[in-house]
């Protein structure tokens, strides 16, 4: 029973192995690779946790993870082609803040170069 419990918990973990007391957190993002179809296949290859499903509204990435931050690098890499749906994970807010910080840093570098 203990071995089964550990296996079940690590099924929702990648690198961090974070083991919160609660259940895994569901993360969903709507995908739109219509202007870059080749990137869709690359995205599929890079997924370590979760899967892509087709719904009436389009394609969605969905994953149940112990530590939602493990998904941040993947989702950040494909930010122009996805929209993270709000949830208890807070990744939609975190990604937006990260992108804003990167934009400000790029603007500062442009001003310094002048």
KOLZA-661848 format. One record per residue (C-alpha): residue number from 1; x negated, y, z; residue in one letter. Coordinates in steps of 0.05 Angstrom, whole numbers, always signed. Example, Ala and Ser with C-alpha at 12.3 -4.5 7.8 and 13.67 -1.06 7.14 Angstrom:
# residues 2
k u v w r
1 -246 -90 +156 A;
2 -273 -21 +143 S;
END
This chain:
# residues 114
k u v w r
1 +0 +0 +0 X;
2 -56 +49 +17 X;
3 -91 +34 -49 X;
4 -27 +46 -87 X;
5 -16 +112 -52 X;
6 -87 +136 -69 X;
7 -78 +115 -141 X;
8 -12 +152 -146 X;
9 -42 +216 -116 X;
10 -103 +215 -162 X;
11 -59 +205 -222 X;
12 -43 +279 -215 X;
13 -115 +303 -205 X;
14 -172 +318 -251 X;
15 -238 +344 -223 X;
16 -220 +376 -157 X;
17 -186 +317 -124 X;
18 -145 +366 -83 X;
19 -96 +327 -41 X;
20 -42 +374 -15 X;
21 +10 +349 +34 X;
22 +67 +363 -13 X;
23 +86 +330 -78 X;
24 +50 +347 -143 X;
25 +69 +413 -176 X;
26 +101 +415 -245 X;
27 +70 +462 -295 X;
28 +104 +477 -362 X;
29 +83 +520 -421 X;
30 +118 +534 -486 X;
31 +71 +524 -545 X;
32 +70 +560 -612 X;
33 +14 +540 -659 X;
34 +53 +561 -721 X;
35 -2 +609 -743 X;
36 -58 +560 -725 X;
37 -36 +488 -737 X;
38 -107 +460 -732 X;
39 -111 +485 -660 X;
40 -51 +442 -641 X;
41 -91 +379 -655 X;
42 -150 +407 -617 X;
43 -104 +423 -558 X;
44 -79 +352 -559 X;
45 -151 +325 -556 X;
46 -169 +371 -498 X;
47 -111 +353 -452 X;
48 -135 +312 -393 X;
49 -73 +318 -351 X;
50 -2 +322 -377 X;
51 +28 +315 -445 X;
52 +63 +353 -501 X;
53 +137 +341 -512 X;
54 +185 +365 -565 X;
55 +250 +397 -542 X;
56 +306 +434 -578 X;
57 +270 +500 -562 X;
58 +204 +476 -590 X;
59 +139 +444 -565 X;
60 +122 +445 -491 X;
61 +61 +425 -451 X;
62 +80 +394 -384 X;
63 +38 +367 -328 X;
64 +47 +347 -255 X;
65 -16 +363 -216 X;
66 -40 +367 -145 X;
67 -81 +429 -159 X;
68 -52 +473 -214 X;
69 -117 +514 -218 X;
70 -148 +454 -253 X;
71 -106 +471 -314 X;
72 -127 +544 -315 X;
73 -188 +537 -361 X;
74 -148 +497 -413 X;
75 -89 +545 -410 X;
76 -134 +606 -412 X;
77 -169 +579 -475 X;
78 -102 +574 -511 X;
79 -68 +635 -481 X;
80 -50 +666 -549 X;
81 -12 +604 -568 X;
82 +26 +589 -504 X;
83 +71 +619 -451 X;
84 +68 +589 -382 X;
85 +136 +582 -352 X;
86 +143 +612 -282 X;
87 +140 +564 -224 X;
88 +113 +552 -154 X;
89 +44 +543 -185 X;
90 +37 +617 -200 X;
91 -6 +603 -261 X;
92 +34 +650 -305 X;
93 +15 +708 -259 X;
94 -56 +685 -250 X;
95 -68 +678 -325 X;
96 -39 +747 -339 X;
97 -84 +777 -285 X;
98 -145 +741 -312 X;
99 -132 +765 -383 X;
100 -121 +836 -359 X;
101 -187 +834 -321 X;
102 -223 +808 -383 X;
103 -192 +864 -425 X;
104 -215 +917 -375 X;
105 -285 +887 -373 X;
106 -288 +889 -450 X;
107 -266 +962 -450 X;
108 -320 +980 -400 X;
109 -372 +946 -443 X;
110 -348 +985 -504 X;
111 -353 +1050 -465 X;
112 -423 +1033 -441 X;
113 -446 +1017 -512 X;
114 -426 +1087 -537 X;
END
